[in-house]
Amino acid sequence: MNQLLAIRPLVELWSYGRQVASNSGLARASIVVIGKVCWPTMKFLSVKQWQRHIRTMRRRKRLEYRRRNGLRGVARLLDPATTKAQELAATLSTVRIGNNYEVSSKLIAPENLHFGVDHNGVAEYAEKIRVLRNGRVPVYLDFTQVRQAGPAAALYVAAEVDRWRVLRVVRTMRAYDLAQWNPVMRTYLRDLGLFELLKVVNPPDDISDPSRQRILRMRARRGLHAEAVTELRDELNELAGGLPKRLEFFGAVSEAMMNVVHHAYEEPDPNGWPRLDGYWWMTADYDPQLAMIRIAILDQGVGIPVRLPRSNLGERLDGLLARLGVNDDAARISAALEYGRTSTGLAGRGKGFRDMQQFVDGDDRNWMRVLSGRGECLYAQHATRAENHDSAIVGTIIEWALIVPNVE
């Protein structure tokens, strides 16, 4: 009985020491009791030994954290991606959200979020997002100035944010200042699936008008599976049931997605950006007033100008001009549209471009746009218009606009 009474204070003292050690961040194998007794060896410690022990355990914990989480501390400050991001952040304004939490960079989206109106503005906006997030700088995306948006440009920006959301393991996001957004653009982006794709926990609750526009929500997929193709076919058929030659149309779209899976990510990113290999993003909308459906699909691979080989004198001349400082991205995209070739040289590849051109030729109001690198090619009315831009995009974007008669 006396032995039990003598052991009880030691047990209570040991339990208290465990709690203190846990709050101090110490490992369970090195529990130290406040009474200068080291458990389980029961060694008496001086004050200096106790303080040294705490410092040692905390240092071990910091080193273990750095080992598990990659670049931290001085190594992270010396990282070129972090340096570049901090230089860009220094040129941007700051904004406070939540409980006075200061975000180091505020990016204002261009007024025209549309490749056909402001290609460079959209490309530069996504580039800034890429630089800041690659350097792990928090970003506040401001869409209050947007007055016009197209499905391809909105999908491109959303895919860039989605890339870093997945890479940085951000499970949910939150939208701020939704009341200050343009009501029409807020409803359009909501219907387009922007908030759903990015896992936003507080999307707007605007009521959309189905008589004005029907929309196929943004989706991100990895690889090409029969279930995904079937689901996409059914949704496109419901969106615009009057598509002529439906089987041929769905085959052309599937060919474009197969090109992403088999070719877009074969080579490493030329700029060294982290990426989601095998991923593709897609959306579509239908305007009943114009009886037109627009479909956009994109990848974040190396792009057509990198993949397409130079096999004749014209392309070799373009390569020479590129080495002299002239961009030839548009010429390579134009060659892909004209000859239906890919980097593998297989006769079966590039078939999607030819099939889609046949659909575009069915009506003078139809068109197809292909963007990759700094190049852009617009195919309409049996002719191709090529153009180079100052700002480049990552990957390839294909956008179709087709007149759909007699929609069900």
Secondary structure, 3 states (H helix, E strand, C coil): CHHHHHHHHHHHHHHHHHHHHHHCCCCHHHCEECCCEECCCCEECCHHHHHHHHHHHHHHHHHHHHHHHCCCHHHHHCCHHHHHHHHHHCCCCCEEECCCEEECCEEECCCEECCCCCHHHHHHHHHHHHHHHHCCCCCEEECCCCCEECHHHHHHHHHHHHHHHHHCCCCCECCCCHHHCCHHHHHHHHHHCHHHHCCECCCCCCCCCCCCCEEEEEEEEECCCHHHHHHHHHHHHHHCCCCCCHHHHHHHHHHHHHHHHHHHCCCCCCCCCCCCCCEEEEEEEEECCCCEEEEEEEECCCCHHHHCCCCCHHHHHHHHHHHCCCCCHHHHHHHHHHHCCCCCCCCCCCHHHHHHHHHHCCCCCCEEEEEEEEEEEEEECCEEEEEEEEEEEEEEEEEEEEECCCCC
